[in-house]
Amino acid sequence: MPISINDALEIIYKNVKQKSTHILPIEESLNAIVAKDYQASFDLPRFNNSAMDGYAVKVKDAGNTVRIKEVTFAGDKAQEAFQQGEVVKIMTGAPIPKGCESIVPIEDVVLLDKGLTLPSDIKENMMIRWKGEDIKKGKIFLFKNTQITAYTLALLSSQGITHIEVYRKPKVVIFSTGEELKAHYERVELHQLYNSNAPMFYARAKELGCDVSYIASSKDNLESLKSAIKNAYDADLILTSGGVSVGDKDFTKEAFTQLGMETYFSGIDIKPGKPTTFGKINQCLVINLPGNPLASMVNFEMFVKPTIIKLSGSKSFYHPIIHTKMEQEYSFRAGKNSVILGTWNGLTFNPIPNQKPGMVSPLNLADGMIVTTKEINKLNRDQEVLMIPIKINLQNEIKKDFFIRN
């Protein structure tokens, strides 16, 4: 009996473990997942410094005419103390001199032949960047299980860190079953089909940060399937499509079973993609997806994606949710938990018309998907819905005003 979508996901969350770690130069660690907490070795900033090009002053000199004692540039050592009636001209990032009570920006003073006049509204501690106000020595500044971005590299390099320990990329091996399938670079006969699933899975797993290998399509017999499976034993995840239904040549599940796969579930109460299987053979996870392209894509996003993300070491493996509303009324058949693909313009979700399990064209259009319970057969215009994003690029071809105004 098929299990629920939530139960299938919980089984995945429970049985997928993070992989081993390795150490990489920070420049090569982009998109990897951090394997341990990192503490700051020193304060950032390392010393009190000026946030502006200006003058280090005493607050009691507000409104007075003062003389410039000296000039301090970024990279200089902090100057000695200065007296009331004196200022130190100071550049952005330069260490503040002893006795500095505030920094006055250059544009706020009046320059004279022999000095300058300060503004009358000087307050204590203006324009000073304090030692440790950004990062405190000994504090965790980068947490385990977070993904490294270009901006993470700024953090790491600011602490002088050259190498970082991260979880290694999951290794995914992909193969399809079906003697009717041909690779997209092969010649196809009238009774054959191009294999669109394998390139799709390959690219999507790459997008999610995996090392991916592709094995040529297996024939529809047990020996061929078992041979393909054995060639993939060194993977963290074997991903197949096709041969998981109840047809005369659907041997995929049987081949894995004969090789000792422990099956965690086989069949999910979801439309499309009910014949989806999840298990483990040796130390390798296995997901068998249906052969229909749209059904396999939906179930990749629903079940394979969180599997890969958790294998990668991230703690953010649950599905993201975007609250949106329906652009128009949409009717469909009740009785099953249905996944509906659609486009999203940042405000509304619009279901893609004519999306059937065997179709390919809706895949490239889909920005996200919504999931309905089996008693629902219609969604109304402007109805609030929850969308799981698939590919969201919010760059816009239309220029829009992004300022918030009163």
C-alpha positions in Angstrom: 0.0 0.0 0.0 1.4 3.4 -0.9 2.5 5.6 1.9 1.8 9.3 2.3 4.0 12.1 1.0 4.8 13.3 4.5 5.7 9.7 5.6 7.9 9.2 2.6 9.8 12.5 3.4 10.1 11.6 7.1 11.7 8.2 6.1 14.2 10.1 3.9 15.0 12.6 6.6 15.6 9.7 9.1 17.7 7.5 6.9 19.9 9.9 4.9 23.2 10.7 6.7 25.9 13.3 6.0 28.9 12.1 4.1 32.6 12.2 5.1 34.6 15.5 5.2 37.7 16.9 3.5 39.7 20.1 3.5 39.7 22.5 0.6 41.3 25.9 -0.1 38.6 28.5 0.5 38.5 29.5 -3.1 37.5 26.0 -4.1 34.9 25.6 -1.4 32.1 27.6 -3.0 28.6 26.0 -2.4 30.1 23.3 -0.1 28.7 22.7 3.4 30.8 23.6 6.4 31.7 20.6 8.5 32.5 22.3 11.8 32.0 25.6 13.7 34.7 28.2 13.1 35.7 30.6 15.9 37.3 34.0 15.4 41.0 34.1 16.1 40.9 37.9 16.6 38.6 40.8 16.8 37.3 42.5 13.7 38.1 45.3 13.4 41.4 44.5 15.1 41.6 48.1 16.4 39.5 51.2 16.8 39.5 53.1 13.5 37.9 55.9 11.6 34.7 55.2 9.6 35.2 58.4 7.5 37.9 60.6 6.1 37.8 63.4 8.7 39.3 64.7 11.9 39.9 63.1 15.3 38.6 65.6 17.8 37.8 66.4 21.4 34.1 67.0 22.1 34.8 70.2 24.1 36.2 71.7 20.9 32.8 71.7 19.2 32.3 75.1 17.4 35.9 76.1 18.0 38.8 76.9 15.7 41.6 74.3 16.1 44.9 73.4 14.5 45.9 70.2 12.7 48.6 68.4 14.7 49.3 65.6 12.1 47.8 63.2 9.6 47.1 59.5 10.0 46.5 57.2 7.0 45.1 53.6 6.9 48.0 51.3 7.6 49.8 53.7 9.9 50.3 53.1 13.6 48.0 55.0 16.0 49.3 58.5 16.7 50.1 59.7 20.2 47.6 61.7 22.2 46.6 65.1 21.1 45.5 68.0 23.2 42.3 70.2 23.4 42.6 72.8 20.6 44.2 70.2 18.3 42.9 67.7 15.8 44.4 64.8 13.9 43.4 64.6 10.3 42.5 60.9 9.7 41.7 58.7 6.7 39.1 56.0 6.6 40.3 52.8 8.3 43.2 54.5 10.1 43.6 53.7 13.8 42.3 56.5 16.0 44.8 58.4 18.1 44.8 58.2 21.9 42.3 60.6 23.5 40.1 60.7 20.4 36.5 61.3 21.4 34.8 61.6 18.0 35.5 61.7 14.3 34.1 64.7 12.3 33.8 64.2 8.5 35.9 66.4 6.3 32.8 67.9 4.7 31.5 69.2 8.1 34.4 71.5 8.9 35.4 75.0 7.6 39.0 75.1 6.5 41.0 78.2 7.4 44.5 79.4 6.5 45.9 78.2 9.9 43.5 75.4 11.0 39.8 74.8 10.7 36.5 75.4 12.5 34.6 72.5 13.9 30.8 72.2 13.8 29.0 72.9 17.0 27.0 69.7 17.2 29.7 67.2 17.8 28.6 64.1 19.9 30.9 61.6 21.5 31.9 58.5 19.5 30.7 59.7 16.1 32.1 57.8 13.1 34.3 55.4 15.1 34.5 51.7 14.2 35.2 49.9 17.5 37.5 47.0 17.9 35.4 43.8 17.7 32.2 45.4 16.9 31.9 43.2 13.7 33.3 39.9 15.0 34.5 39.2 18.6 37.6 37.1 19.2 36.5 33.6 20.4 33.0 33.9 19.0 31.6 31.5 16.4 31.4 33.5 13.1 30.7 30.5 10.8 28.4 27.7 11.9 28.5 24.0 10.9 26.1 22.8 8.3 25.8 26.2 6.5 26.5 26.6 2.8 29.5 28.6 1.6 28.8 31.5 -0.6 31.0 34.2 -2.1 30.3 36.3 1.0 31.4 33.5 3.3 34.8 33.7 1.6 34.9 37.3 2.8 34.4 36.2 6.4 37.0 33.4 6.1 39.6 35.6 4.5 39.0 38.4 7.1 40.2 35.9 9.7 43.2 34.8 7.7 41.7 31.3 7.0 43.1 29.7 3.9 41.5 26.2 4.1 38.2 24.9 5.4 36.8 21.6 6.3 33.6 20.8 4.4 31.4 17.8 3.6 32.5 16.2 0.4 30.1 16.3 -2.5 27.6 13.4 -2.8 28.4 11.0 -5.6 25.3 10.2 -7.7 25.1 7.5 -10.3 22.3 7.7 -12.8 20.9 5.1 -15.2 17.6 4.5 -17.0 16.0 1.3 -18.0 14.2 0.5 -21.2 15.3 -1.0 -24.5 13.2 1.6 -26.3 15.5 4.4 -24.9 18.3 6.0 -26.9 20.8 8.6 -25.7 20.2 12.0 -27.2 23.4 11.7 -29.3 22.4 8.4 -30.9 20.2 7.6 -33.9 16.7 6.9 -33.0 14.2 4.6 -34.9 10.5 5.3 -35.2 9.7 2.8 -32.4 12.3 4.3 -30.0 12.5 7.3 -27.7 15.3 9.7 -26.7 16.2 9.4 -23.0 15.3 12.8 -21.6 15.3 11.8 -18.0 19.0 10.9 -17.6 20.3 14.3 -18.9 17.7 16.1 -16.7 18.7 14.2 -13.6 22.4 14.6 -14.4 22.1 18.4 -14.7 19.8 18.8 -11.7 22.1 16.8 -9.5 25.0 19.0 -10.7 23.0 22.1 -9.9 22.6 20.7 -6.4 26.3 20.3 -5.9 26.9 16.6 -6.7 29.6 14.7 -8.4 27.5 12.8 -11.1 28.2 9.8 -13.2 25.9 8.4 -16.0 25.6 4.8 -16.9 24.1 3.9 -20.3 20.5 2.7 -20.3 20.0 -0.8 -19.1 18.1 -3.4 -21.0 14.8 -4.7 -19.7 16.1 -7.9 -18.1 17.4 -8.8 -14.7 21.0 -9.6 -15.6 21.5 -6.3 -17.4 19.9 -4.4 -14.6 22.0 -6.2 -11.9 25.2 -5.5 -13.9 24.4 -1.8 -14.1 23.6 -1.7 -10.3 26.9 -3.4 -9.4 28.8 -0.8 -11.5 27.3 1.9 -9.3 28.1 0.5 -5.9 30.6 3.2 -5.1 28.0 5.9 -5.2 26.3 7.6 -2.3 23.0 7.6 -4.3 21.9 5.5 -7.2 19.1 7.2 -9.2 17.1 5.3 -11.8 14.0 6.0 -13.8 11.7 3.5 -15.4 10.9 -0.1 -14.7 9.3 0.5 -11.3 5.6 0.0 -12.3 3.8 -3.3 -12.9 4.5 -4.0 -16.5 5.8 -7.3 -17.9 9.3 -5.9 -18.2 9.4 -3.7 -15.1 12.3 -5.5 -13.3 14.1 -2.6 -11.6 12.8 -3.2 -8.1 13.3 -7.0 -8.4 16.9 -6.5 -9.6 17.7 -4.3 -6.6 16.0 -6.7 -4.3 17.9 -9.7 -5.5 21.1 -7.8 -4.8 20.1 -7.3 -1.2 18.5 -3.8 -1.2 16.7 -2.9 2.0 13.4 -1.2 0.9 12.2 1.7 3.1 9.1 2.3 1.0 7.8 1.4 -2.4 4.8 3.4 -3.7 3.7 6.9 -2.6 0.2 8.4 -2.5 1.1 11.1 -5.0 -0.1 12.1 -8.5 2.0 11.9 -10.7 4.7 9.4 -9.7 3.1 6.8 -7.4 5.6 4.0 -8.3 8.6 5.6 -6.5 10.9 3.5 -4.4 13.5 4.4 -1.7 16.0 2.0 -0.2 19.6 1.2 0.6 22.0 -1.4 -0.9 25.3 -1.8 1.0 26.1 1.8 2.0 24.4 3.3 -1.1 21.0 4.9 -1.1 18.7 4.1 -4.0 15.8 6.0 -5.4 13.8 4.4 -8.3 11.7 7.0 -10.1 9.0 6.4 -12.7 9.9 6.6 -16.4 7.4 9.3 -17.4 9.4 12.6 -17.6 7.0 14.9 -15.8 6.3 12.3 -13.1 10.0 11.7 -12.6 10.7 15.4 -12.4 8.0 16.0 -9.8 9.3 13.2 -7.7 12.9 14.3 -8.1 12.0 17.7 -6.7 9.8 16.2 -4.0 12.1 13.4 -2.8 15.5 13.3 -4.5 16.3 17.0 -3.8 16.0 16.7 0.0 18.0 13.5 -0.1 20.8 15.2 -2.0 20.7 18.3 0.2 20.9 16.2 3.4 23.7 14.0 2.0 25.6 17.3 1.3 25.6 18.1 5.0 23.2 21.0 5.0 20.7 21.5 7.8 18.3 23.2 5.4 16.9 20.1 3.7 13.2 20.8 4.3 11.2 22.1 1.4 11.1 25.9 1.1 7.6 27.4 1.0 6.5 30.6 -0.8 3.1 32.0 0.2 1.3 33.2 -2.9 -2.1 33.1 -4.5 -3.8 31.7 -7.6 -3.7 33.8 -10.7 -6.9 32.1 -12.1 -9.4 29.4 -11.2 -8.0 25.8 -11.8 -10.1 22.6 -11.7 -8.8 19.0 -11.6 -9.8 15.6 -10.5 -10.2 14.9 -6.8 -9.3 11.6 -5.1 -5.5 11.9 -5.0 -2.8 14.1 -3.5 -1.9 16.0 -6.6 1.2 18.0 -7.5 0.5 20.8 -9.9 3.3 22.6 -11.8 3.0 26.3 -12.6 4.7 29.6 -13.4 5.2 32.3 -10.8 5.6 36.0 -11.4 6.4 37.0 -7.9 2.8 37.6 -7.0 0.6 34.8 -8.4 0.9 31.1 -9.3 -0.5 30.1 -12.7 -0.9 26.3 -13.3 0.6 25.1 -16.6 -2.2 23.8 -18.8 -2.2 20.2 -20.1 0.4 18.8 -17.7 0.4 15.0 -18.1 2.9 12.5 -16.6 4.5 11.6 -19.9 5.0 15.2 -21.1 8.3 17.0 -21.4 7.4 20.6 -22.4 5.9 21.7 -19.0 9.2 20.9 -17.2 11.1 23.9 -18.6 8.2 26.2 -17.9 7.7 25.3 -14.2 8.9 27.8 -11.6 7.3 25.9 -8.8 4.7 23.3 -7.7 1.8 23.2 -5.3 0.4 20.1 -3.6 -3.3 19.5 -2.9 -5.0 17.0 -0.7 -7.2 14.4 -2.2 -10.6 16.0 -1.3 -9.8 19.1 -3.4 -10.9 19.4 -7.0 -10.7 23.2 -7.6 -8.6 26.2 -6.6 -10.2 29.6 -6.9 -8.7 32.8 -8.3 -6.8 34.8 -5.6 -7.0 31.7 -3.3 -3.9 31.6 -1.0 -1.6 28.6 -1.9 1.8 27.3 -0.8 4.3 26.9 -3.5 7.5 24.8 -3.4 9.9 26.7 -5.7 11.8 24.7 -8.4 13.7 27.4 -10.3 13.2 31.0 -9.1 15.1 33.7 -10.8 13.7 37.1 -9.9 15.7 39.2 -12.2 13.2 41.1 -14.3 13.1 42.2 -17.9 10.9 45.1 -16.9 12.5 48.0 -14.9 10.7 48.5 -11.6 11.0 51.0 -8.8 12.4 49.2 -5.7 12.4 52.1 -3.2 10.2 52.1 -0.1 8.6 55.5 0.4 6.2 57.1 2.9 
